[in-house]
Amino acid sequence: MLKRKSYTAKDRSPQKPAGFLQRVRQRLNKGDSWLTRDLADFVPGGKIDDQIIEELETRLLMADVGVDATHEIIDALKQRIVRKELNDLDALLAALEESLVEILKPCERPLEITKGQGLFTILVVGVNGAGKTTTIGKLARRLIDDGYKVMLAAGDTFRAAATEQLQVWGERNNVPVIAQLPGADPAAIMFDAMAAAKARGIDVLLADTAGRLQSQSHLMEELKKIHRVMHKADENAPQETLLVLDAGLGQNALEQAQLFDEAIGLSGLVVTKLDGTAKGGIVVALARKMALPLRFIGIGESAEDLGLFDARSYARAMVAGPGAGS
């Protein structure tokens, strides 16, 4: 009988899910930068009026929520004000949270891997600096802890020390790494890695690729070649094509997602570095524009800082800041 594994909140992982969600609230928009800071100053007497809505619209845009999503949220709030449903700041913030959840919820779709149905390949793509290799290492740790046999493929043959970095993660997680000399054909490495993984009874192959800007057409063509070769080796491969995005890039991350999706077709996203200076709204913009599954989010450097995306917890962190409850 086939066993379907889905990374839901009840899964065993290096961290307790509730602990990860609490850290999301602590690290997202930490300090005094969160979306609704001092918003009460705009409602002396507690009346919700055009001034506070205008201020909230400005903050949504500054938080990288994007024009389309911001207009959708603000329009919904204005309609509720007209219907006299929002009488005070608490009601306004609750409505804001609900609007965010409505946009984010369709992206709350965990990665599913079926054991016993052959090799599951995950092709990881993105630009330099987004955190692809580190994400692969963290994801390998999660998969191992959930009972999967994992192998890594070092398809980044151009960046200095990229293979060595992946091999460090392989040693740390005690998983094999398929690699060749610098300058080797990445597509050939993927082909060999898939053959080796099948021969060894591996459940999941995590394939690293060279970082590339979406504007580098020759490198995007190379990525298409990798995709074709993997598909030729297995008509179902790659079963997952994950784009890793740096949250700090703001709206440029949305452009990256659109162009990578056009080039090779994405099945999921990983948004990293949400613990930095990022406002976090880019996740809302991605959800509104792309509606792709957000498989994982990253909030730090350690393996347990890669966790599941939870729409409600994320929206609450944006609205209420680090002190938000669960």
Beta strands, then each sheet from edge to edge (+ up, - down):
strand 1: 3-6
strand 2: 112-115
strand 3: 120-125
strand 4: 150-155
strand 5: 177-178
strand 6: 204-209
strand 7: 240-246
strand 8: 268-272
strand 9: 294-298
strand 10: 306-308
sheet 1: 1+ 2-
sheet 2: 5+ 4+ 6+ 3+ 7+ 8+ 9+ 10-
end
